[in-house]
Amino acid sequence: MDYVLYTHSLISLIDRFAVFANDEIDHMVKNTNSDLRTEAFTLFEALYNQSTQDGSLLEELPVFFISLDNKFTAQQTRNKALSAALANWWLEWSFVYSMQAKVITNSPVTVQNITHLTQGNTQPMRQHELSHYANLFTQVPIPLCNVSTVTGDIIRLNQRFVDVFGYTIKDIPNMDTWWLKAYPDPAYRSWVLQTWNTAVEYAVEHKTDIEPQHYQVTCKDGRLITMEISGIYIDNEFLAIFKDATQRMEAEDILRDMAFLDSLTQIANRRRFDEKLIQEFNLSIKTNSPLSLILIDIDNFKQFNDSYGHLIGDECLLKVAQCISTAVSRPEDFVARFGGEEFVVLLPQTSAAGACNVAQKIQHAISELTIIYDHCFTNKVTLSLGINTRYNQCDHIQLLDGADKALYKAKEHGRDCIVVNQ
């Protein structure tokens, strides 16, 4: 087979994406829906279909990807990184693709110490396909587990499975043992079984793959790993495919936090506060407990900004925000930037008197912070604070509105003071 056409196509693909920054490339490699992955898989399919016209060439494809890497110089680090990613993707993709298309003889297949009989197939897998399948099973850099649905026996595990989880086939000879060891908590194991069996039944009924789902797997050494587990159902056996979702979930958590974080002050933003207010308000009603809210404004901040410039103004906002967060000490209390130079504090299970104590603590902390403001009679930045506490027949909008009215009165009274809404 002449690989020249596919070599040029893959090099062209790598060159087009190598212009991106390293972090962007890393994101595209990790993103299962990226344009890079979609275009690569399209080329893989063409390459695979062409190579299967001569079965002996299936064994040459890994060498082909090694030669592809040699097309780039040591200085072309991004090109080489993309080439390595494509090589790994090829192993995963071609394995899954060949498994979806595989057909097996009706005669027993002995794997390790298990004799497994597959039924209902009419075409034998050709010798080169069996060889290719066996090689891919050992080479794919993700954990794989082949299971008989007739007996529940685990037919084979690849080395990556053993490396990641620590279990050998002697440790988990069948699915009953796997469920007990991988999911030792009975309640969680019950959920896993129900979720997995539902996914398998759906795959059988609709003749599709077993849909991926996140599971917390307990390793042999006791570690917990979050894995995205999917599978391919093939007559009387299935192939379980494991992908480590821990890093991706951590990244998703970071992105989620970023969506609710005010980038300047490094505290919660207005969007997060709006959600938190409704949650705490509903909980307050359910538990019949008080909920207090403090709305805070930096006095004369516009003039401060005009006098010292926006950079110093931003520094002031950051210092005030962090000072408020430090002063509000209970884990259940919540601090957010409400907008502009306004901040808000949510105090669950706190009366108006308790909220006043917290407000005084904040006011004292800001005074000790001593952010110099020469054009103010106090010669330093001060705060106005308005307090409101939930009462009967009050909704969360009225709670916020009451604190806003109290803050307005604090400004009317000369600023640098605390007012409680009556």
C-alpha positions as CSV (number, residue, x, y, z in Angstrom):
1,M,0.0,0.0,0.0
2,D,1.2,3.5,-0.8
3,Y,1.1,5.6,2.3
4,V,2.3,8.8,0.6
5,L,-1.2,10.3,0.3
6,Y,-2.1,9.6,3.9
7,T,1.3,10.8,5.1
8,H,0.7,14.2,3.3
9,S,-2.8,14.4,4.7
10,L,-1.7,13.7,8.3
11,I,1.2,16.1,8.1
12,S,-1.1,18.8,6.7
13,L,-3.5,18.2,9.6
14,I,-0.6,18.4,12.1
15,D,0.8,21.6,10.5
16,R,-2.6,23.3,10.6
17,F,-3.0,22.7,14.3
18,A,0.6,23.2,15.3
19,V,0.2,27.0,14.9
20,F,-1.9,27.1,18.1
21,A,-0.3,27.8,21.5
22,N,0.8,24.8,23.6
23,D,-2.1,25.2,26.1
24,E,-4.6,25.4,23.2
25,I,-3.2,22.2,21.7
26,D,-3.3,20.5,25.0
27,H,-7.0,21.5,25.3
28,M,-7.8,20.2,21.8
29,V,-6.0,16.9,22.6
30,K,-8.0,16.4,25.8
31,N,-11.3,17.5,24.3
32,T,-13.2,14.5,22.8
33,N,-15.2,16.8,20.5
34,S,-12.4,19.0,19.2
35,D,-12.0,19.6,15.4
36,L,-8.6,18.1,15.7
37,R,-9.9,14.8,16.9
38,T,-12.8,14.8,14.4
39,E,-10.5,15.4,11.4
40,A,-8.0,12.8,12.6
41,F,-10.7,10.1,13.0
42,T,-12.0,10.8,9.5
43,L,-8.5,10.2,8.2
44,F,-8.1,7.1,10.3
45,E,-11.2,5.6,8.8
46,A,-9.9,6.1,5.3
47,L,-6.5,4.7,6.2
48,Y,-8.0,1.7,8.0
49,N,-10.4,0.8,5.2
50,Q,-7.6,1.1,2.6
51,S,-5.3,-1.1,4.7
52,T,-7.8,-3.9,5.2
53,Q,-7.8,-4.6,1.5
54,D,-4.5,-6.2,2.3
55,G,-4.6,-7.7,5.8
56,S,-0.9,-7.9,6.2
57,L,-0.6,-4.1,6.1
58,L,-2.6,-3.8,9.4
59,E,0.6,-4.8,11.2
60,E,2.5,-2.1,9.4
61,L,0.4,0.9,10.6
62,P,2.1,1.4,14.0
63,V,5.4,1.6,12.1
64,F,3.8,4.1,9.8
65,F,3.0,6.4,12.7
66,I,6.5,6.2,14.0
67,S,7.8,7.2,10.6
68,L,5.4,10.1,10.6
69,D,7.0,11.4,13.8
70,N,10.4,11.3,12.1
71,K,9.2,13.8,9.5
72,F,9.5,16.6,12.1
73,T,12.7,18.1,13.5
74,A,13.5,18.2,17.3
75,Q,12.6,21.9,17.2
76,Q,9.1,21.3,16.0
77,T,7.9,20.3,19.4
78,R,4.2,21.1,18.8
79,N,4.2,19.0,15.6
80,K,5.9,16.1,17.5
81,A,3.4,16.4,20.3
82,L,0.5,16.3,17.9
83,S,2.1,13.4,16.1
84,A,2.3,11.4,19.4
85,A,-1.3,12.2,20.1
86,L,-2.4,10.9,16.7
87,A,-0.4,7.7,17.2
88,N,-2.1,7.1,20.6
89,W,-5.5,8.0,19.1
90,W,-4.9,5.5,16.3
91,L,-4.3,2.7,18.7
92,E,-7.6,3.5,20.6
93,W,-9.6,4.3,17.6
94,S,-8.5,1.3,15.5
95,F,-9.1,-1.1,18.4
96,V,-12.7,0.1,19.0
97,Y,-13.3,0.3,15.2
98,S,-12.1,-3.3,14.6
99,M,-14.1,-4.6,17.7
100,Q,-17.2,-3.1,16.3
101,A,-16.7,-4.9,13.0
102,K,-15.3,-8.2,14.4
103,V,-17.0,-11.5,13.7
104,I,-15.9,-14.6,15.5
105,T,-16.1,-18.3,14.6
106,N,-18.7,-20.6,16.3
107,S,-15.9,-22.8,17.8
108,P,-14.7,-22.3,21.4
109,V,-12.0,-19.7,21.9
110,T,-9.6,-20.5,24.8
111,V,-8.2,-17.4,26.5
112,Q,-5.9,-17.9,29.5
113,N,-7.8,-20.6,31.5
114,I,-11.3,-19.8,30.3
115,T,-13.1,-21.5,27.5
116,H,-15.7,-19.1,26.1
117,L,-18.3,-20.1,23.5
118,T,-19.7,-17.4,21.3
119,Q,-22.8,-18.2,19.3
120,G,-24.9,-16.6,16.6
121,N,-22.0,-15.5,14.4
122,T,-21.7,-16.9,10.9
123,Q,-18.4,-15.5,9.6
124,P,-15.0,-16.5,11.1
125,M,-12.5,-13.8,11.9
126,R,-9.6,-14.1,9.5
127,Q,-6.2,-15.0,11.0
128,H,-4.6,-11.6,10.3
129,E,-7.6,-9.9,12.0
130,L,-7.2,-12.1,15.1
131,S,-3.5,-11.2,15.2
132,H,-4.3,-7.5,14.8
133,Y,-6.9,-7.7,17.5
134,A,-4.5,-9.4,19.9
135,N,-1.8,-6.9,19.2
136,L,-4.1,-3.9,19.7
137,F,-5.4,-5.3,22.9
138,T,-1.9,-5.2,24.4
139,Q,-0.9,-1.9,22.9
140,V,-3.9,0.3,23.6
141,P,-2.8,2.8,26.3
142,I,-6.1,2.6,28.2
143,P,-7.5,-0.2,30.5
144,L,-9.6,-2.9,28.7
145,C,-11.6,-5.8,30.0
146,N,-13.2,-8.5,27.9
147,V,-16.2,-10.3,29.6
148,S,-18.4,-13.3,28.8
149,T,-22.0,-12.4,29.2
150,V,-22.9,-16.1,29.3
151,T,-20.8,-17.1,32.3
152,G,-19.9,-13.7,33.8
153,D,-16.2,-14.7,33.5
154,I,-13.6,-12.1,32.7
155,I,-11.9,-13.5,29.6
156,R,-8.9,-11.2,29.4
157,L,-7.4,-7.9,30.8
158,N,-4.8,-5.9,29.1
159,Q,-1.6,-4.8,30.9
160,R,-2.8,-1.2,31.2
161,F,-5.8,-2.5,33.3
162,V,-3.4,-4.2,35.7
163,D,-1.1,-1.2,35.9
164,V,-4.0,1.2,36.7
165,F,-6.2,-0.8,39.0
166,G,-3.7,-3.4,40.4
167,Y,-6.0,-6.3,39.8
168,T,-4.9,-9.3,37.8
169,I,-7.3,-11.9,36.3
170,K,-6.6,-14.1,39.4
171,D,-7.9,-11.3,41.6
172,I,-11.0,-10.8,39.6
173,P,-11.8,-14.0,37.7
174,N,-15.5,-13.0,37.2
175,M,-17.8,-10.0,37.3
176,D,-19.2,-10.9,40.8
177,T,-15.7,-10.5,42.2
178,W,-15.1,-7.3,40.3
179,W,-18.3,-5.7,41.7
180,L,-17.3,-6.6,45.2
181,K,-13.7,-5.4,45.0
182,A,-14.1,-2.3,42.8
183,Y,-17.2,-1.0,44.6
184,P,-16.9,-2.2,48.3
185,D,-19.6,0.2,49.5
186,P,-22.9,-1.8,49.2
187,A,-25.1,1.3,48.5
188,Y,-22.8,2.6,45.9
189,R,-22.3,-0.8,44.4
190,S,-26.1,-1.1,44.1
191,W,-26.2,2.1,42.1
192,V,-23.3,1.0,39.9
193,L,-25.0,-2.3,39.1
194,Q,-28.3,-0.6,38.2
195,T,-26.6,2.1,36.1
196,W,-24.4,-0.4,34.2
197,N,-27.1,-3.0,33.6
198,T,-29.4,-0.3,32.3
199,A,-26.7,0.9,29.9
200,V,-26.0,-2.7,28.7
201,E,-29.8,-3.4,28.2
202,Y,-30.1,-0.2,26.2
203,A,-27.1,-1.1,24.0
204,V,-28.4,-4.6,23.3
205,E,-31.9,-3.3,22.5
206,H,-30.7,-0.5,20.2
207,K,-27.6,-2.3,18.8
208,T,-25.3,0.4,19.9
209,D,-22.3,0.9,22.2
210,I,-22.6,0.9,26.0
211,E,-22.9,4.6,26.9
212,P,-20.1,6.1,29.0
213,Q,-20.7,6.9,32.6
214,H,-18.5,8.1,35.5
215,Y,-17.8,5.6,38.3
216,Q,-15.6,5.7,41.4
217,V,-13.5,2.6,41.2
218,T,-11.6,1.3,44.2
219,C,-8.1,0.0,43.2
220,K,-6.4,-3.0,44.8
221,D,-4.3,-0.6,47.0
222,G,-7.4,1.2,48.2
223,R,-7.1,4.3,46.0
224,L,-10.2,5.7,44.4
225,I,-10.1,6.7,40.7
226,T,-12.9,8.3,38.8
227,M,-13.2,6.4,35.5
228,E,-15.4,7.0,32.5
229,I,-16.5,3.4,31.6
230,S,-18.1,2.5,28.3
231,G,-18.2,-0.6,26.3
232,I,-18.9,-2.5,23.1
233,Y,-21.5,-5.3,23.3
234,I,-20.8,-8.1,20.9
235,D,-23.2,-11.1,21.0
236,N,-22.2,-13.1,24.1
237,E,-19.4,-10.9,25.3
238,F,-18.6,-7.2,25.9
239,L,-15.5,-5.1,26.0
240,A,-15.4,-2.6,28.8
241,I,-13.3,0.5,28.0
242,F,-11.9,2.6,30.9
243,K,-10.8,6.2,30.6
244,D,-9.4,8.2,33.5
245,A,-11.8,11.0,34.2
246,T,-10.1,12.4,37.3
247,Q,-8.1,15.1,35.6
248,R,-11.0,16.1,33.3
249,M,-13.3,16.3,36.3
250,E,-10.8,18.4,38.2
251,A,-10.5,20.7,35.1
252,E,-14.3,20.9,35.0
253,D,-14.4,21.8,38.7
254,I,-11.9,24.5,38.0
255,L,-13.9,25.9,35.1
256,R,-17.1,25.7,37.2
257,D,-15.3,27.6,40.0
258,M,-14.1,30.2,37.4
259,A,-17.7,30.7,36.2
260,F,-18.7,31.6,39.7
261,L,-15.6,33.6,40.6
262,D,-15.0,37.3,40.3
263,S,-11.7,37.5,38.5
264,L,-10.6,40.8,40.1
265,T,-11.5,40.2,43.8
266,Q,-11.2,36.4,43.8
267,I,-14.4,35.9,45.7
268,A,-17.8,34.7,44.4
269,N,-19.5,36.8,41.7
270,R,-23.1,38.0,41.4
271,R,-24.2,35.0,39.4
272,R,-23.1,32.7,42.2
273,F,-24.7,34.9,44.9
274,D,-28.0,34.9,43.1
275,E,-28.0,31.0,43.2
276,K,-26.8,30.9,46.8
277,L,-29.4,33.4,48.0
278,I,-32.3,31.3,46.7
279,Q,-30.8,28.1,48.2
280,E,-30.2,29.6,51.6
281,F,-33.6,31.4,51.6
282,N,-35.5,28.2,50.8
283,L,-33.5,26.4,53.5
284,S,-34.3,29.1,56.0
285,I,-38.0,28.7,55.4
286,K,-37.7,24.9,55.6
287,T,-35.8,25.0,58.9
288,N,-37.7,28.0,60.2
289,S,-34.4,29.7,61.0
290,P,-33.3,33.4,60.5
291,L,-31.3,34.5,57.5
292,S,-29.5,37.8,57.5
293,L,-28.0,39.7,54.6
294,I,-25.4,42.6,54.7
295,L,-25.0,44.8,51.7
296,I,-21.8,46.8,51.7
297,D,-20.6,49.8,49.7
298,I,-17.1,51.4,49.7
299,D,-17.7,55.1,50.5
300,N,-16.9,57.6,47.8
301,F,-15.2,55.0,45.6
302,K,-15.8,56.9,42.4
303,Q,-13.9,59.9,43.7
304,F,-11.2,57.4,45.0
305,N,-10.9,56.0,41.5
306,D,-10.7,59.4,39.9
307,S,-8.0,60.6,42.4
308,Y,-5.7,57.5,42.3
309,G,-6.5,55.8,39.0
310,H,-8.2,52.6,38.1
311,L,-5.2,50.4,38.9
312,I,-5.1,51.6,42.5
313,G,-8.9,51.4,42.5
314,D,-8.7,47.7,41.5
315,E,-6.1,47.1,44.2
316,C,-8.5,48.7,46.7
317,L,-11.4,46.4,45.6
318,L,-9.2,43.3,46.0
319,K,-8.0,44.3,49.5
320,V,-11.5,45.1,50.7
321,A,-13.0,41.9,49.3
322,Q,-10.3,39.8,50.9
323,C,-10.6,41.7,54.2
324,I,-14.4,41.1,54.3
325,S,-13.9,37.4,53.5
326,T,-11.4,37.0,56.4
327,A,-13.6,38.8,58.8
328,V,-16.6,36.6,58.0
329,S,-15.3,33.5,59.7
330,R,-18.0,30.8,59.7
331,P,-17.9,28.1,57.0
332,E,-21.6,28.5,56.2
333,D,-21.4,32.3,55.7
334,F,-21.0,33.5,52.2
335,V,-19.3,36.6,50.7
336,A,-19.6,37.8,47.1
337,R,-19.0,40.9,44.9
338,F,-22.5,42.3,44.3
339,G,-21.3,44.7,41.5
340,G,-19.0,47.6,41.2
341,E,-17.8,48.6,44.6
342,E,-20.6,46.8,46.4
343,F,-20.3,43.5,48.3
344,V,-22.8,41.2,49.9
345,V,-22.6,38.9,52.9
346,L,-25.1,36.1,53.5
347,L,-25.5,34.8,57.0
348,P,-27.5,31.7,57.6
349,Q,-29.1,31.0,61.0
350,T,-28.2,34.6,62.0
351,S,-30.5,37.1,63.7
352,A,-30.3,40.9,63.1
353,A,-28.3,41.3,66.3
354,G,-25.8,38.6,65.1
355,A,-25.6,40.3,61.7
356,C,-24.8,43.6,63.4
357,N,-21.9,41.9,65.3
358,V,-20.5,40.6,61.9
359,A,-20.9,44.1,60.3
360,Q,-19.0,45.7,63.2
361,K,-16.3,43.1,62.8
362,I,-16.0,43.9,59.1
363,Q,-16.0,47.6,59.7
364,H,-13.2,47.3,62.3
365,A,-11.2,45.1,60.0
366,I,-11.4,47.7,57.2
367,S,-10.4,50.4,59.6
368,E,-7.3,48.4,60.6
369,L,-6.5,47.7,57.0
370,T,-5.9,51.5,56.6
371,I,-6.2,52.1,52.8
372,I,-5.2,55.7,52.6
373,Y,-7.6,58.2,51.0
374,D,-6.3,61.8,51.4
375,H,-9.5,63.4,50.1
376,C,-11.7,62.0,52.8
377,F,-12.0,63.5,56.3
378,T,-11.1,60.1,57.8
379,N,-8.0,59.9,55.6
380,K,-8.8,56.3,54.8
381,V,-11.3,54.1,53.0
382,T,-14.5,53.4,54.9
383,L,-17.6,51.3,54.4
384,S,-21.4,51.8,54.6
385,L,-23.4,48.7,55.6
386,G,-27.1,47.9,55.3
387,I,-28.6,44.8,57.1
388,N,-31.9,43.0,56.6
389,T,-33.2,39.8,58.2
390,R,-35.8,37.4,56.8
391,Y,-39.3,37.8,58.3
392,N,-42.6,36.1,57.7
393,Q,-44.2,36.7,54.3
394,C,-40.9,37.9,52.9
395,D,-39.4,36.5,49.7
396,H,-35.7,36.6,48.7
397,I,-36.2,39.7,46.5
398,Q,-37.7,41.6,49.5
399,L,-34.8,40.4,51.7
400,L,-32.3,41.9,49.3
401,D,-34.4,45.0,48.8
402,G,-34.6,45.6,52.5
403,A,-30.8,45.5,52.8
404,D,-30.5,47.9,49.9
405,K,-32.8,50.4,51.6
406,A,-30.8,50.1,54.8
407,L,-27.6,50.8,52.9
408,Y,-29.2,53.8,51.3
409,K,-30.0,55.2,54.8
410,A,-26.4,54.5,55.9
411,K,-25.2,56.7,53.1
412,E,-27.8,59.4,54.0
413,H,-26.5,59.4,57.6
414,G,-23.0,60.4,56.5
415,R,-21.6,57.0,55.5
416,D,-19.1,54.9,57.5
417,C,-21.9,53.5,59.5
418,I,-24.3,50.5,59.9
419,V,-28.0,50.6,59.5
420,V,-30.5,47.8,60.2
421,N,-33.7,47.7,58.1
422,Q,-36.8,47.9,60.4
